[in-house]
Amino acid sequence: MPLTDKQKANWRRTLVVTASLLALGAVVTFVPIYWVRNFNKIAFFGWPMGFYLCAQGAIICCVFIVWLYANLMEKLDGEFGMDERHSGTLLP
């Protein structure tokens, strides 16, 4: 059964949101690690800033990205009438 235009549009928007947040997650994970020596020159509560960015900040940002993804997907599904409150579904 071929997909409808509505389902194709929903899938395209889902891919854009997923790819964008995945790229943001990669930046949050790898950029502080690359620049950690420079960040370590700054002290934060007596500890090197690189420690906080890599050990604490990246985790907090990744949790925020997961929360943002869930909210954006809920909004997107509601926009296309494919959330739990509607009878529509992406499955044929």
C-alpha positions in Angstrom: 0.0 0.0 0.0 1.6 3.3 -1.1 2.1 6.1 1.4 -0.2 9.1 1.3 1.2 12.7 0.8 0.3 13.3 4.5 2.4 10.4 5.6 5.3 11.4 3.3 5.3 14.9 4.7 5.2 13.7 8.2 8.2 11.3 7.5 10.2 14.1 5.9 9.7 16.5 8.9 10.5 13.6 11.3 13.8 13.0 9.5 14.7 16.7 9.6 14.0 16.9 13.4 15.9 13.7 14.1 18.9 14.6 12.0 19.1 18.1 13.5 18.9 16.9 17.0 21.4 14.1 16.3 23.8 16.7 14.9 23.3 18.9 17.9 24.0 15.9 20.2 27.2 15.1 18.3 28.4 18.7 18.7 27.6 18.7 22.4 29.4 15.4 22.9 32.6 16.0 20.8 33.3 19.7 20.7 34.1 20.0 24.5 36.3 17.0 24.3 38.3 18.5 21.4 38.8 21.8 23.2 39.2 20.3 26.8 42.8 21.5 27.2 41.7 25.1 26.6 38.7 24.8 28.9 40.8 23.3 31.6 42.6 26.7 32.0 39.4 28.1 33.5 38.5 27.0 37.0 34.8 26.4 38.0 34.3 25.9 41.8 37.9 24.8 42.0 37.7 22.2 39.3 38.8 22.5 35.7 36.0 23.7 33.4 36.8 20.8 31.0 35.7 18.4 33.7 32.3 20.0 34.0 31.7 20.4 30.3 32.6 16.8 29.5 31.4 14.9 32.6 28.4 17.0 33.6 27.4 19.5 30.8 27.3 17.0 28.0 25.0 14.6 30.0 22.7 17.5 30.9 22.5 18.6 27.3 21.8 15.1 26.0 19.0 14.7 28.5 17.6 18.1 27.3 17.9 16.9 23.6 15.9 13.8 24.4 13.2 15.9 26.2 13.1 18.3 23.2 12.8 15.4 20.7 9.9 13.9 22.6 8.1 17.3 22.7 8.8 18.0 19.0 7.6 14.6 17.9 4.4 15.0 20.0 3.7 18.3 18.4 4.5 17.0 14.9 2.2 14.0 15.4 -0.6 16.3 16.6 -0.1 18.6 13.6 -0.5 15.7 11.2 -3.4 14.2 13.2 -1.4 11.0 14.0 -1.1 11.3 17.7 -2.8 9.1 20.3 -5.8 11.4 20.5 -6.7 11.0 16.9 -7.7 7.9 15.0 -5.1 8.4 12.2 -2.0 6.3 12.2 1.2 6.1 10.0 0.7 2.3 9.7 -1.5 1.2 6.8 
